[in-house]
Amino acid sequence: MVMTALERCKYFGVSNIQGMAYHPGPSNYKKGTPYDSIYHRSDFYNNIFTQLWSEEGNDETGVQGRGDLKRFKDQLGVNFIHCYDWSEPIIQRDQHGKDLKFLVHKPFFDACHDLGMKVTIPISNHIMRLMASGDMAEAHELIRAILGEVGQRPPHPAAGMIKIFNEYELVEHPKPEHVAQVISWILEWEGNLEDKFCLPIMVCTSFGMKDDIEGAGYMKDVFLAMKRSSGLNPIAEKVWRTRMVFATNPQREGSAIEDYLENRLPAYWEKNNIPVPPVMFTELGSSIEQTGSEEKQAEWMTEQIKASRPGSSGGNMLGACIFLNEERVWETGPELTFGITRFGPDTTWGRPDKNGEAKTVFPVWDNGGWFWGKEGTYPVEQQVPKLNYKSVANAWRRSGKE
């Protein structure tokens, strides 16, 4: 018997989400770096950057791993990690016959699984940009490589759901048809996979207003694009009912979030005769600029989490991910002050015991037809909790320190 989308989320352990939107950029990270830079792909979940999220140390440099994932589990009760940029793995031999493995995510999957956490597998916005520019073959190939790393029978036990794009309607030249095409490619890759091995598929929108409602208007466009798609017709509605999750980012006050979940969102699906999908928030929070102070930011976080409880919205609410794990020093304006930690001395966790530079090797493309490994470093630094860190801990923590 085929599961409904909500039953599938429960089956894969993603129906009681206490999540972290996680982008652990080091303090010297910059966007748009050259192709031969360690930060070019902005994917921090692979085997190049293990010392940010694992407790693994480096014997050569003596740098202690920061252990972000364990910190979130122990101090905050986090059980779900929402990821962003995610590169295809590179596994090949170099010109000397040496095996190379770059951008491999199995260590990250394993670390999450060891902590009882589930992970999104993101089809990132880079792939949507390829599709918008007509590079369909490359986009298709990258998706197959990403899904292949997750596995099928069964998928890696840390895999919680496949995520299609991040706020797809804000990417250059957005088309819901691109989302429908990716869904079609996922089904093609699965082939005749047994239903119990098929992960939920989440589509993420902003909280932008369309069709007199935030977020859901863009998800309605995806539903209609699925029904128009030659690759999904005539099974589009079945796929919607059995696989699809609606995710959006309500960086609003708690009372507005509660009204959205309990009243406005259910009424919207009913008005448009659309089967009600499970819903989750991939980015829950606010900037200091929005709230007026760090104290108010923490107060908002408490109310936002309370309003976003799993099981609300007629049983269809899966939960929320906090936005974001850290303040991003490379951003400006309000984008800078989202986050529950900032770089600085930390006595509540103490990892690493001192700031240091981790050594690693990252891939650089050689026009001769292969990747080669280039040595590089990245800082592993302490992070101090902000006031809203305690708001999350008080709401979710199952064990850990005050």
PEKA-V69889 format. One line per field, one symbol per residue. phi: phi as a letter, one per 30 degrees, with the letter a starting at -180 (. if undefined). burial: I if it has 16 or more other C-alpha atoms within 10 Angstrom, else O. A space follows every 10 residues. Layout:
BEGIN
phi = ???
burial = ???
END
This chain:
BEGIN
phi = .ddddddddd dcibcbdbcb dbbddddcdb didddccdce chccccddcd ddcccdcbdd ciddddiedd ddddccidba ccccdbcddc bacddciddb bchdceeded ddddciccbd cddddedddd dddjdddded dddddddddd ibcddedddc acccibhedc dehdbddddd ddeddddddd iceeedccde ccccbdcdda iiadidddde ddeddddddd dcdcceddde dcbdbcbbbd dbdedddddd ddbddedddd echceddebb ccbcladddd cjadddedde eedddedcde jdhiicddkb cdcadadcdd cbieddcdkc bbdldbcdbi cddadacdca bbdbdcddjb cbdcdabbdc bdbcdddddd eddddbecak cd
burial = OOIIIIIIIO IIIIIIIIII IIIIIIIOIO OOOOOOOIII IIIIIIIIII IIIIIOIIOO OOIIIIIIII IIIIIIIIII IIIIIIIIIO OOOOOOOOOO IIIIIIOIIO IIIOIOIIII IIIIIIIIIO IIOOOIOOII OIIIOIIOII OIOOIIIIII IIIIIIIIIO OOOIIIIIII IIIIIIIOII OOOOOOIIII IIIIIIIIOO OOOIIIIIII IIIIIIIOIO IIOOOIIIII IIIIIIIIII IIIIOOIIOI IOOIIIOIIO OOOIOIIIII IIIIIIIIOO IOOIOIIIII IIIIIOIIII OIIOOIIIII IIIIIIIIIO OOOOIIIIII IIIOIIOOIO IIIOIIIIII IIIIOOOOOO IIOOOOOIII IIIIIIIIII IIIOIIIOOO OO
END
